[in-house]
Amino acid sequence: MYKSLDSEALRVLHAIEQGMKKHEYVPVDYIAKVTKIPPKRLDAILSFLDSKKVIRRRVGYTVGYRLVFLGLDMLAIDSLVKRGVLAAIGERIGVGKESDIYEALNPAQERLALKLHRIGRTSFKKTKRVRPYVFVRETPDWLSESKLSAQREFKALQELSVHTKHVPKPVAYNRHAVVTEFIEGVELYRVKSLENPREVLEGIVEVIKVAYGKVGIVHGDLSEYNIMISYPTERPMIIDWPQYLCKDYPHAMETLKRDVYYVVRYFNKRFSLNVNWESVLKEVLSSEEGS
């Protein structure tokens, strides 16, 4: 889709994004004023973008347009291409409750992962439960929430990757898009056996300790679905960080206990270990004292 957009179409998308700061649906007059594109040409561009479901049209007292996620995708990708971060985007390799993940290449033909946040794909009530930073609005603005989600994830990965090799290295972000190194592996829930499950668990606990003791955050949703096992090394990689809690948040300790309990219980059950989750929790909490 991106390659089908010329510079004028991208100018229109930029104008709509800018106008959405003040309008739910941006009037055509506003778009014309910002882009300075002649009326007939502008109508043709808007019709094309609407037909491709890049924007949404509303007809009422005035005609207006707003971005949808595909439109935000185009703006983020355009920025990342112009900055020399991305050169090509391949197949979608992952679909989460609140994100789509694509394989990508940089100009040096190195593999990357492109994550496009899609906050609001699940219900608002569930989104608010796992993401307490979500703004309370009469009508949730999921594009803005997705931008905030990407910003939070990139910041967390930047800080974590300084202290541990068990999170993806962040490369860049723009709007709701986060680019990281590509992980050659599978989600933990797909793994039936490990050569050394205790060592893998220790790698995961290392990340929990670093997050809590050095960065001051709690993952908040740790499970077998957001732990990747890279091959052939069996190195665990913890992904999906935007819902993290700062450790001084009122429910952070409860959340930390849940993360530790859940992951230890999973390893005990799946890989026949006998690890005491409370001992692991004490180890994590002691990391704060030594940080």
Secondary structure as UniProt FT lines:
FT   HELIX           2..4
FT   HELIX           7..19
FT   TURN            20..22
FT   STRAND          26..27
FT   HELIX           28..35
FT   HELIX           39..51
FT   TURN            52..53
FT   STRAND          55..59
FT   STRAND          63..67
FT   HELIX           69..82
FT   TURN            83..84
FT   STRAND          88..95
FT   STRAND          99..105
FT   TURN            107..108
FT   STRAND          111..117
FT   TURN            119..120
FT   HELIX           124..130
FT   TURN            132..133
FT   HELIX           142..161
FT   TURN            162..163
FT   STRAND          170..174
FT   TURN            175..176
FT   STRAND          177..181
FT   STRAND          185..187
FT   HELIX           188..190
FT   HELIX           197..210
FT   HELIX           211..215
FT   STRAND          217..218
FT   TURN            224..225
FT   STRAND          227..230
FT   TURN            231..234
FT   STRAND          235..238
FT   TURN            242..243
FT   STRAND          245..246
FT   TURN            247..248
FT   TURN            250..251
FT   HELIX           252..271
FT   HELIX           277..289
//
